[in-house]
């Protein structure tokens, strides 16, 4: 069973630039690089749709995803603080009686 080949971000960007900047067809560029034309087509689409975020790699989040993760953490902390304050209010209300 063959292992999947992994291509670097630089290689992918160079392959995409052959299609977008140097006017090669996807099939020609793929053939010259020894790739499947469908794979090169996916790279071109990802590059066009992703802007500067194309080919991030595994585990790397977009700025929007990072912000969502941070905000969810803040919400969780605020909910915990709210619960603590509720319990403290009940405790002190009992103490005052």
C-alpha positions, 0 to 999 in steps of 0.5 A, spaced: 500 500 500 502 506 498 503 512 502 500 519 500 505 524 498 505 530 502 507 537 498 510 543 501 506 550 501 512 552 497 511 547 492 503 548 492 504 555 491 509 554 485 504 549 482 498 554 482 502 560 479 504 556 473 496 556 472 494 563 474 500 567 472 504 563 467 498 561 463 499 553 463 493 549 463 491 545 469 493 539 465 499 541 462 502 544 469 500 537 472 503 533 467 510 537 468 510 536 475 508 529 475 501 531 479 494 529 478 490 534 474 484 534 479 489 535 485 492 541 482 485 544 480 483 543 488 490 547 489 488 552 485 481 553 487 483 553 495 488 558 493 483 563 490 478 561 495 482 562 501 486 568 499 492 568 504 490 563 508 491 557 503 495 551 505 495 553 512 497 546 514 494 541 519 492 544 526 493 551 524 487 556 525 484 561 521 484 568 524 476 567 525 477 560 528 482 563 533 478 568 535 472 564 536 476 559 540 478 565 544 471 568 545 468 561 547 473 560 552 471 567 555 464 565 555 466 559 559 470 563 564 464 568 565 459 563 566 463 560 571 464 566 575 457 568 574 455 561 578 460 563 583 457 569 584 450 566 585 452 561 590 456 567 594 450 571 594 445 565 597 451 564 602 451 571 604 444 571 604 443 566 609 448 569 614 445 575 614 438 572 617 
